[in-house]
């Protein structure tokens, strides 16, 4: 991704924004920038490259303008159920732009586009239309093949992918009616004509084992296989012997162990603790030294950047790095010498960090511990050995102090429940369970948060080229809506600038009360999405001024970026190459986007198995809670199986219902019957459609509160 720049982009944009005569020709810009004639040709190339990314925009006459000067914004398309979309701007201080389906041109979900702002309704998102697609997110689409008398067509499995794709005769390959296929887009069409494509691969009927998860995998552009060149390069680095050299500390005689899910194979992190005098503890947070094995700019690095993150689907892992590294040389496996990057912190019993340092180390994990085992040790129901048991209890003692400090400063912990699908040997779902959050989960989380904060502080102090994990405060509009909603329940928010502590206090007040689920959901939806950025903008949710991702370099590319900067600046005491800083914005944008795609792929794979599981429960009745309310009905989350389905408004035949967005409720126009987030209901499983990815419920009974009493 490195490029030779003739002049800094910020200077180019300053000149364009300062122009009194509108868009400028390249020669005018070159004169304003005082560029010598020898730099003009590469300067033109730089402008063209900036244009392809949407950093500048070219108008009639070959003139260039800063996008914001002509009401243009670049961002990614996020399609909603109606077919309309929001454009999420690259610039964090810009609002999402609402674009109706007919104004999307040929843009599809995930595409990077240029949108022209055409209206700014009071109290609502600005509106616009797409005028250019900069980058296609989906060269292929997964869908179901059908054939008519005149032509074949594919209906995308993900409704956000837009219209049906026409498949001319002869381009359907071996596809048969109803097969799930992968279609390569040949033409994206125009406003009046949809896209056309050709079938590249037939996955088979959705009912065949494994086809459902494969459809998710390919639908999100994920690849199980690595190119041979990438595999070869990774294997060569994996074969390097682990040695104690002058630039590494030897920690192999220390008690170090990993705590992970029982079936984990890629062990990013390990912990150690040593008692010091005066009720102080030396804690070691040891992270796999991936940067040693993945040099910048090599084939493995470029592939890792392209993937951005590992993806954990319901039945498999799609790793960011080849297995020879991810579950091999980099993984902190027990009883094997491994290279690590260690954060060594001295803390007191109150969780205050007294000292901290960073070091490249050689470690040898003594135990591969599961979360469940550590939880049992903490509860006194199991034992490993005296030394390890003592270390676990000491780690927990300090972790609780860290947690208390975090809570005191106002860190927000939603602790939202998650589901785990249990699969049989044939890949079919046999059970759906709530994931229990154990004390051992919190213990590990506390130390990962600590390491990430300490690294971010060092990055800021030394002005290192790291990717910060930023979470900005809610927008003014969202805060006002939240304030009005909470007031209806008797809760208030201060009129001053909102602080994390204010929201944490509200969540504490509703804990255990009937409105807890409702308030937690609405507060969560008021938040902005966390993302990666080259600037340290703080983390609102954690109530931290400094935060970066550092502890999972095997599975997250931003962590690898941070490791390289730490090694270069802190340990080698060298200045990073200029190119490292210049490309951070693009890397941040790509990693944020790939993270969102991975999260959605993981959710989709779980949802498909949930839907398959519910096929055997057609006609059965279950208790649940209203988990979402829309104009077309409300979603119910079942207590027993943690599955969500829709009670469509058309199935509510006792009244005409209207959606009251500010109340998060459907309300009957005659009787005033109300269905609101958190209400208790009893429903019957009425319809299950795996291809359309949804479950329909019929309402059997609502609680008194759900009936609006």
C-alpha positions in Angstrom: 0.0 0.0 0.0 3.0 2.3 0.1 3.0 5.1 -2.5 5.5 7.8 -3.3 3.9 11.2 -2.5 5.2 14.3 -4.1 3.4 16.5 -1.5 1.4 15.7 1.6 -2.3 15.2 0.9 -3.2 17.6 3.7 -1.4 20.4 1.8 -3.3 19.6 -1.5 -6.6 19.7 0.3 -5.7 23.0 2.0 -5.0 24.6 -1.4 -8.3 23.2 -2.9 -10.3 24.4 0.1 -8.7 27.9 0.0 -9.4 28.4 -3.7 -11.6 31.4 -4.3 -12.4 30.4 -7.9 -13.7 27.0 -7.3 -12.1 23.7 -8.6 -8.5 24.0 -9.8 -6.6 22.6 -12.7 -3.5 20.5 -11.8 -1.1 23.3 -13.1 -2.8 25.9 -10.9 -2.4 23.6 -7.9 1.2 22.9 -8.8 1.9 26.6 -8.8 0.1 27.2 -5.6 2.2 24.4 -4.0 5.4 25.8 -5.5 6.3 22.5 -7.1 9.3 22.4 -9.5 8.5 21.3 -13.1 10.3 18.0 -12.6 7.6 17.1 -10.0 4.6 17.9 -12.2 4.2 14.5 -13.9 4.4 12.4 -10.6 2.1 15.1 -9.0 -0.5 14.4 -11.7 -0.2 10.7 -10.9 -0.7 11.4 -7.2 -3.9 13.3 -8.0 -5.2 10.4 -10.1 -4.5 8.0 -7.2 -6.2 10.3 -4.8 -9.2 10.5 -7.1 -9.6 6.7 -7.2 -9.9 6.8 -3.3 -12.3 9.7 -3.3 -9.8 12.0 -1.5 -10.3 14.6 -4.3 -13.0 14.8 -7.0 -12.5 15.7 -10.6 -15.2 17.8 -12.2 -15.7 19.1 -15.8 -12.7 20.6 -17.5 -10.3 18.3 -15.7 -10.5 20.5 -12.6 -10.1 19.1 -9.1 -12.0 20.0 -5.9 -12.0 19.0 -2.3 -15.1 16.8 -1.9 -16.4 18.8 1.1 -16.4 22.0 -0.9 -18.9 20.7 -3.4 -21.1 18.8 -0.9 -19.6 15.4 -1.6 -18.8 12.8 0.9 -17.0 9.4 0.5 -18.1 6.5 2.6 -19.4 2.9 2.5 -22.9 1.8 1.7 -24.9 0.1 4.5 -28.2 -1.2 3.1 -31.2 -1.6 5.3 -34.1 -4.0 5.0 -36.3 -1.6 2.9 -33.6 -1.4 0.2 -32.7 2.1 1.1 -29.2 2.7 2.6 -27.1 4.9 4.8 -23.6 6.0 3.7 -21.2 5.8 6.6 -18.6 8.6 5.9 -14.9 8.0 6.0 -14.6 11.2 8.1 -15.7 10.5 11.7 -17.2 13.9 12.3 -19.7 13.6 9.4 -23.2 12.2 9.9 -24.5 9.1 8.0 -26.2 10.1 4.8 -29.6 8.6 4.0 -30.0 7.5 0.3 -33.2 6.0 -1.1 -33.0 2.8 -3.1 -33.6 4.7 -6.4 -30.7 7.0 -5.7 -28.1 4.3 -5.1 -27.3 4.0 -8.8 -25.5 0.7 -9.1 -24.0 0.7 -5.6 -24.4 -2.4 -3.4 -24.0 -3.0 0.3 -20.4 -2.4 1.4 -19.3 -0.5 -1.7 -17.2 2.6 -1.3 -19.0 5.5 -3.0 -19.1 9.2 -3.5 -22.5 10.7 -2.4 -23.8 14.2 -3.1 -25.6 15.9 -0.2 -29.0 17.1 -1.5 -30.8 17.9 1.7 -30.4 18.4 5.4 -33.8 17.9 7.1 -33.9 19.3 10.6 -33.4 16.7 13.3 -32.7 13.9 10.8 -29.8 12.6 8.8 -28.7 14.4 5.6 -30.1 13.0 2.4 -28.2 12.4 -0.8 -27.6 10.3 -3.9 -24.7 8.2 -5.1 -22.8 9.8 -8.0 -19.8 7.4 -8.2 -18.7 4.0 -7.0 -15.1 4.1 -6.0 -14.6 0.5 -4.9 -16.7 -2.6 -5.3 -17.0 -4.7 -2.1 -18.6 -7.7 -3.8 -17.2 -9.0 -7.2 -19.2 -12.1 -6.4 -22.6 -12.7 -4.9 -24.1 -15.8 -3.4 -27.7 -16.6 -4.1 -30.3 -19.1 -5.3 -30.5 -19.9 -9.0 -33.9 -19.9 -10.8 -34.8 -20.1 -14.4 -37.7 -18.5 -16.4 -38.7 -19.0 -20.0 -36.4 -16.3 -21.3 -33.5 -16.1 -18.9 -32.0 -17.4 -15.7 -31.6 -15.3 -12.6 -30.1 -15.5 -9.1 -31.8 -14.1 -6.0 -29.1 -13.0 -3.5 -29.4 -14.8 -0.1 -28.5 -11.6 1.6 -31.3 -9.1 0.8 -28.9 -6.3 1.3 -27.1 -7.3 -1.9 -29.8 -5.6 -3.9 -31.8 -6.8 -7.0 -31.8 -10.2 -8.7 -28.8 -10.9 -11.0 -29.6 -11.9 -14.6 -27.9 -15.0 -15.9 -27.9 -15.3 -19.7 -28.4 -18.7 -21.2 -25.1 -20.6 -21.3 -23.7 -18.7 -18.3 -25.5 -20.9 -15.7 -22.8 -23.6 -15.7 -24.1 -26.8 -13.9 -26.6 -24.9 -11.8 -30.1 -26.4 -11.5 -33.3 -24.8 -10.2 -33.0 -24.0 -6.5 -29.2 -24.5 -6.3 -27.1 -22.1 -4.1 -24.5 -20.6 -6.5 -21.6 -18.1 -6.5 -22.1 -15.6 -9.3 -19.4 -13.4 -10.7 -20.7 -9.9 -11.5 -20.1 -9.2 -15.2 -21.9 -5.8 -15.3 -23.4 -3.8 -12.5 -26.1 -2.4 -14.7 -27.5 1.1 -14.7 -30.4 2.8 -13.0 -33.1 1.0 -15.1 -31.2 -2.3 -15.6 -30.0 -4.6 -12.9 -26.7 -6.4 -12.8 -25.8 -9.4 -14.9 -23.4 -12.2 -14.1 -22.3 -15.8 -14.7 -22.3 -18.8 -12.3 -18.7 -19.5 -11.1 -19.4 -22.2 -8.6 -22.4 -24.4 -7.6 -22.6 -25.1 -3.9 -25.8 -27.2 -4.1 -29.2 -27.1 -2.6 -29.5 -25.3 0.7 -30.7 -28.5 2.3 -27.4 -30.2 1.7 -25.0 -30.4 4.7 -22.6 -27.5 4.9 -24.0 -25.5 2.1 -25.5 -23.0 4.5 -22.2 -22.0 6.1 -20.4 -22.1 2.8 -23.0 -19.6 1.5 -22.1 -17.2 4.4 -18.4 -17.7 3.8 -18.4 -16.9 0.1 -21.1 -14.3 0.5 -18.8 -12.2 2.7 -15.9 -12.7 0.4 -14.0 -15.0 2.8 -11.5 -17.5 1.6 -10.6 -20.7 3.4 -7.5 -21.3 1.3 -4.3 -19.3 1.0 -2.3 -18.8 -2.2 0.6 -21.2 -2.5 3.1 -18.2 -2.4 1.6 -17.1 0.9 1.7 -20.6 2.4 5.3 -21.1 1.2 6.4 -17.8 2.7 4.6 -18.5 6.0 6.1 -22.0 6.3 9.6 -20.7 5.7 9.3 -18.2 8.6 7.6 -20.9 10.8 10.6 -23.1 10.5 12.9 -20.5 12.1 14.3 -21.9 15.4 13.4 -20.1 18.7 16.6 -18.9 20.4 17.4 -16.6 23.3 19.3 -13.7 21.7 20.7 -10.4 23.2 17.6 -8.5 22.3 15.2 -11.0 24.2 14.6 -11.8 27.8 14.4 -15.4 28.8 11.2 -16.1 30.7 11.2 -19.8 30.3 11.7 -20.6 34.0 8.7 -18.5 35.0 5.2 -19.9 35.5 3.4 -18.7 32.3 0.1 -20.2 31.1 -2.7 -19.5 28.6 -6.5 -19.2 29.4 -8.7 -19.8 26.4 -11.7 -21.7 25.2 -11.2 -25.4 25.5 -11.0 -26.0 21.8 -8.8 -23.0 21.0 -5.7 -23.6 18.7 -4.4 -20.1 18.2 -3.1 -18.8 21.6 -2.4 -15.1 21.3 -1.8 -14.3 24.9 -0.5 -15.8 28.2 -0.3 -14.5 31.7 2.2 -14.7 34.6 2.3 -13.1 38.1 4.9 -12.8 40.8 4.5 -11.5 44.3 6.9 -8.7 45.3 7.4 -7.0 48.6 4.9 -4.7 50.1 1.8 -6.2 48.6 2.9 -5.5 45.1 2.7 -7.8 42.1 4.6 -8.1 38.8 2.2 -9.1 36.1 3.4 -10.3 32.7 1.0 -10.1 29.8 2.7 -12.1 27.1 1.5 -11.7 23.5 2.6 -13.8 20.5 5.4 -11.9 18.6 3.8 -12.1 15.2 5.7 -9.2 13.8 8.9 -11.4 14.0 7.3 -13.9 11.6 5.4 -11.5 9.3 7.7 -8.9 7.8 6.0 -5.8 6.5 5.2 -5.8 2.8 5.8 -9.5 2.3 3.2 -11.9 0.8 1.9 -13.0 4.2 1.6 -9.4 5.4 -0.3 -8.3 2.3 -2.7 -11.3 2.6 -3.2 -10.5 6.3 -4.0 -6.9 5.5 -6.5 -8.0 2.8 -8.3 -10.3 5.3 -8.0 -7.8 8.2 -9.1 -10.3 10.8 -9.7 -14.0 11.5 -13.4 -15.0 11.2 -15.0 -17.4 13.7 -17.9 -19.1 11.9 -20.2 -21.5 13.7 -18.4 -24.6 12.5 -14.9 -23.4 11.4 -12.3 -20.7 11.7 -11.2 -18.6 8.7 -7.7 -17.5 9.9 -6.0 -14.2 9.0 -2.6 -16.0 8.9 -1.8 -19.5 7.5 -2.1 -22.3 10.0 1.7 -22.8 10.0 1.8 -19.5 11.9 -1.6 -19.0 13.4 -1.9 -22.4 15.2 1.8 -23.2 14.8 4.9 -21.1 15.2 3.1 -18.0 16.6 0.7 -19.7 18.9 1.8 -19.9 22.6 1.3 -23.6 22.8 2.2 -25.5 26.1 5.6 -27.0 26.6 7.1 -25.3 23.6 9.5 -22.3 23.4 7.8 -19.3 21.8 8.7 -15.7 20.9 6.5 -13.1 22.7 6.2 -9.4 23.1 5.6 -8.8 26.8 4.0 -6.0 28.8 5.5 -6.2 32.3 3.6 -4.1 34.9 4.1 -3.7 38.6 0.8 -3.1 40.3 -0.4 -2.8 43.9 -3.3 -4.5 45.5 -5.6 -1.6 44.5 -4.8 -2.1 40.8 -2.7 1.0 40.4 0.1 0.6 37.9 3.4 1.6 39.6 5.8 0.7 36.8 5.6 -0.7 33.3 8.0 -1.8 30.6 7.9 -3.6 27.3 10.2 -6.4 26.2 10.7 -9.0 23.5 10.8 -12.3 25.3 11.1 -16.1 25.0 8.4 -17.9 27.0 7.3 -21.4 27.6 3.7 -21.9 28.5 3.3 -24.5 31.2 -0.4 -25.0 31.0 -3.2 -24.7 28.4 -6.0 -23.8 30.7 -9.7 -23.6 29.7 -11.9 -20.8 31.1 -14.1 -23.4 32.8 -11.1 -24.9 34.6 -9.9 -21.5 35.9 -13.4 -20.7 37.1 -13.5 -23.9 39.0 -10.2 -23.1 40.7 -11.4 -19.7 41.7 -14.6 -21.2 43.1 -12.5 -23.8 45.0 -14.0 -26.7 43.1 -10.8 -27.8 41.3 -7.1 -27.7 41.6 -4.2 -27.8 39.2 -1.1 -27.6 41.4 -0.3 -25.3 44.4 1.9 -22.9 42.4 -0.6 -22.5 39.6 -3.6 -22.3 41.9 -1.9 -19.5 43.9 -1.0 -17.6 40.6 -4.7 -17.8 39.4 -6.0 -16.5 42.7 -3.4 -13.7 42.7 -4.3 -12.8 39.1 -7.9 -12.7 40.1 -7.3 -10.5 43.1 -5.4 -7.8 41.0 -7.9 -8.2 38.2 -10.8 -7.4 40.5 -9.0 -4.3 41.6 -8.4 -3.2 38.0 -12.1 -3.8 37.3 -13.2 -1.7 40.3 -11.0 1.2 39.1 -12.5 0.9 35.6 -16.1 0.9 37.1 -15.2 3.9 39.3 -14.2 6.0 36.3 -17.5 5.1 34.5 -16.6 2.3 32.1 -19.8 1.0 30.5 -20.4 -2.8 30.7 -23.5 -4.0 28.9 -22.8 -7.7 29.5 -25.2 -8.6 26.7 -25.9 -12.3 26.4 -24.6 -14.4 23.5 -25.6 -17.7 22.0 -23.5 -20.8 21.2 -24.8 -23.3 18.7 -23.9 -26.9 19.6 -23.3 -29.0 16.4 -23.5 -32.8 16.0 -21.0 -34.9 14.1 -22.9 -34.3 10.9 -22.8 -30.5 11.3 -26.5 -30.2 12.2 -27.4 -28.1 15.3 -28.4 -30.2 18.3 -28.8 -27.4 20.9 -28.5 -23.6 21.4 -27.1 -22.4 24.7 -26.5 -19.1 26.3 -22.8 -18.3 26.7 -22.1 -17.9 30.4 -19.7 -15.1 31.3 -17.4 -16.6 34.0 -15.1 -14.9 36.4 -12.2 -16.3 34.4 -13.5 -14.5 31.3 -13.5 -11.2 33.2 -10.0 -12.0 34.6 -8.4 -12.3 31.1 -10.4 -9.4 29.8 -9.1 -7.1 32.6 -5.5 -7.8 31.7 -6.0 -7.5 28.0 -7.7 -4.1 28.6 -4.7 -3.1 30.8 -2.1 -4.0 28.2 -4.0 -2.2 25.4 -4.3 0.9 27.5 -0.6 0.9 28.4 0.4 0.4 24.8 -1.8 3.2 23.6 -0.3 5.6 26.2 3.1 4.7 24.9 2.0 5.2 21.4 0.7 8.7 22.1 3.7 9.7 24.2 6.1 8.6 21.5 3.9 9.7 18.5 4.1 6.2 17.1 2.3 5.1 13.9 -0.2 2.9 15.7 -3.9 2.2 15.0 -6.0 3.4 17.9 -9.2 1.7 18.8 -11.5 4.7 19.1 -15.1 5.0 20.3 -16.5 8.5 20.1 -19.3 9.9 22.3 -22.9 9.6 21.0 -24.0 12.4 18.7 -25.9 15.3 20.0 -29.0 14.0 18.2 -28.8 10.6 19.7 -28.2 11.9 23.2 -31.3 14.1 23.0 -33.4 11.2 21.8 -32.0 9.0 24.6 -32.6 11.8 27.2 -36.3 12.1 26.1 -36.8 8.3 26.2 -35.2 7.9 29.6 -37.4 10.7 31.0 -40.5 8.6 30.2 -39.2 6.0 32.6 -38.3 8.5 35.3 -34.5 8.6 34.6 -32.5 11.7 33.8 -29.3 12.6 32.0 -27.4 15.8 32.9 -27.7 18.7 30.5 -23.9 19.2 30.4 -21.6 17.3 28.1 -22.4 13.6 28.5 -19.8 11.4 30.3 -19.5 7.6 30.3 -20.3 7.7 34.0 -23.7 9.1 33.3 -24.8 6.1 31.2 -23.1 3.7 33.6 -25.2 5.1 36.4 -28.4 4.7 34.5 -27.6 1.1 33.7 -26.8 0.4 37.4 -30.1 1.9 38.5 -32.2 -0.3 36.2 -30.3 -3.6 37.0 -32.8 -6.2 38.1 -35.8 -4.0 37.3 -38.5 -4.8 34.6 -37.2 -2.1 32.3 -33.5 -3.3 32.4 -33.5 -5.0 29.0 -35.3 -2.1 27.4 -33.0 0.6 28.8 -29.8 -1.5 28.1 -30.9 -2.0 24.4 -31.8 1.7 23.9 -28.5 2.9 25.5 -26.5 0.5 23.4 -28.2 1.7 20.2 -27.4 5.3 21.0 -23.7 4.5 20.9 -21.5 5.1 18.0 -19.6 2.1 16.5 -16.0 1.6 17.6 -13.5 1.8 14.8 -9.8 2.1 14.0 -8.1 5.4 13.5 -4.6 6.8 13.2 -5.5 9.6 15.7 -6.0 9.0 19.4 -9.6 10.1 19.9 -10.2 8.1 23.1 -12.7 5.4 24.0 -16.0 6.6 25.4 -17.4 3.2 26.3 -14.3 2.3 28.4 -13.9 5.8 29.7 -10.3 5.8 28.5 -8.2 8.6 27.0 -5.9 6.0 25.4 -6.8 2.7 23.9 -5.4 0.5 21.1 -5.6 -3.1 20.1 -2.4 -5.0 20.9 -3.2 -8.4 22.4 -4.4 -10.4 19.4 -1.9 -10.1 16.5 -2.6 -13.6 15.3 -6.2 -12.7 14.4 -6.3 -8.9 14.1 -4.2 -6.9 11.7 -4.3 -3.6 13.7 -2.6 -5.4 16.6 0.2 -6.4 14.2 0.6 -2.7 13.1 1.0 -1.7 16.7 3.5 -4.4 17.5 5.7 -3.2 14.6 5.6 0.3 15.9 6.5 -0.7 19.4 9.5 -2.8 18.3 10.8 -0.1 16.0 10.4 2.9 18.3 10.6 1.6 21.9 12.9 -1.3 21.6 15.1 -0.6 18.5 15.0 3.2 19.3 14.6 4.0 15.6 12.3 6.4 13.7 9.6 4.6 11.7 9.8 5.1 7.9 7.6 7.9 6.7 5.4 5.5 4.7 4.2 3.8 7.9 2.4 7.0 9.0 1.1 8.0 5.6 -0.8 4.7 5.0 -2.4 4.5 8.4 -5.7 6.1 7.4 -6.2 3.6 4.6 -5.2 0.7 6.8 -7.6 1.9 9.5 -10.5 2.2 7.0 -9.9 -1.3 5.6 -9.5 -2.9 9.0 -12.7 -1.3 10.3 -14.6 -2.5 7.2 -13.2 -6.0 7.4 -14.0 -6.2 11.1 -17.7 -5.3 10.4 -17.9 -7.9 7.6 -16.4 -10.5 9.8 -18.8 -9.7 12.6 -21.7 -10.0 10.2 -20.5 -13.3 8.8 -20.1 -14.7 12.3 -23.7 -13.6 13.1 -25.1 -14.9 9.8 -23.5 -18.4 10.3 -25.0 -18.6 13.8 -28.4 -17.4 12.6 -28.5 -20.0 9.8 -27.9 -22.8 12.3 -30.5 -21.4 14.6 -33.1 -21.3 11.8 -32.2 -24.9 10.9 -32.6 -25.9 14.5 -36.1 -24.3 14.7 -37.3 -26.3 11.7 -37.9 -29.2 14.1 -39.9 -27.0 16.5 -42.6 -25.9 14.0 -45.9 -25.5 15.9 -44.4 -25.5 19.3 -44.9 -22.6 21.8 -42.2 -20.7 23.7 -41.8 -17.9 26.2 -39.7 -14.9 25.2 -39.1 -11.2 25.3 -39.6 -8.5 22.7 -36.1 -7.8 21.4 -36.8 -5.3 18.6 -39.7 -3.2 17.3 -40.2 -2.0 13.7 -43.0 -0.7 11.6 -43.7 -4.2 10.2 -43.8 -6.0 13.5 -41.7 -7.0 16.5 -38.9 -9.5 17.1 -39.1 -11.9 20.0 -36.1 -13.6 21.6 -36.9 -17.0 23.0 -35.8 -17.8 26.6 -35.1 -21.4 26.1 -33.1 -21.4 22.8 -32.0 -17.8 22.5 -33.5 -17.7 19.0 -35.1 -14.6 17.5 -38.1 -14.5 15.2 -40.7 -12.0 13.9 -44.3 -11.5 14.8 -45.4 -9.7 11.7 -47.9 -6.8 12.1 -50.2 -8.5 9.7 -50.6 -11.4 12.2 -51.9 -9.0 14.8 -55.5 -9.0 13.7 -57.1 -7.5 16.8 -56.3 -3.8 15.8 -54.4 -1.5 13.5 -50.9 -0.9 14.9 -48.7 2.1 14.4 -44.9 2.2 15.1 -43.9 4.9 17.6 -40.2 5.2 17.1 -39.5 7.4 20.1 -41.2 4.9 22.4 -39.8 1.8 20.7 -43.3 0.4 20.6 -46.1 -0.8 18.4 -49.4 0.7 19.6 -52.9 -0.3 18.6 -54.9 2.7 17.3 -58.3 1.7 18.9 -57.5 -0.3 22.1 -54.1 1.2 22.8 -52.5 -2.3 23.2 -48.8 -1.8 23.3 -45.8 -4.0 22.4 -42.5 -2.6 23.6 -38.9 -3.7 24.0 -38.5 -6.0 26.9 -42.2 -7.0 27.1 -42.9 -10.7 27.9 -44.8 -12.8 25.4 -45.7 -16.3 24.5 -45.4 -17.3 20.8 -45.8 -20.2 18.5 -43.3 -21.1 15.8 -45.3 -20.6 12.6 -42.8 -20.6 9.7 -39.1 -21.3 9.2 -37.4 -20.3 5.9 -33.7 -21.1 5.7 -33.3 -19.5 2.3 -34.8 -16.2 3.4 -33.1 -16.5 6.7 -35.9 -15.8 9.1 -38.4 -17.4 11.6 -42.0 -16.2 11.9 -43.9 -16.4 15.2 -47.6 -16.1 16.0 -48.5 -14.3 19.2 -50.3 -16.6 21.7 -50.2 -14.4 24.8 -48.7 -11.2 26.1 -48.0 -10.2 29.7 -50.0 -7.5 31.4 -47.2 -5.0 30.7 -47.1 -6.1 27.1 -50.8 -5.5 26.8 -50.3 -1.9 27.8 -52.0 -2.2 31.2 
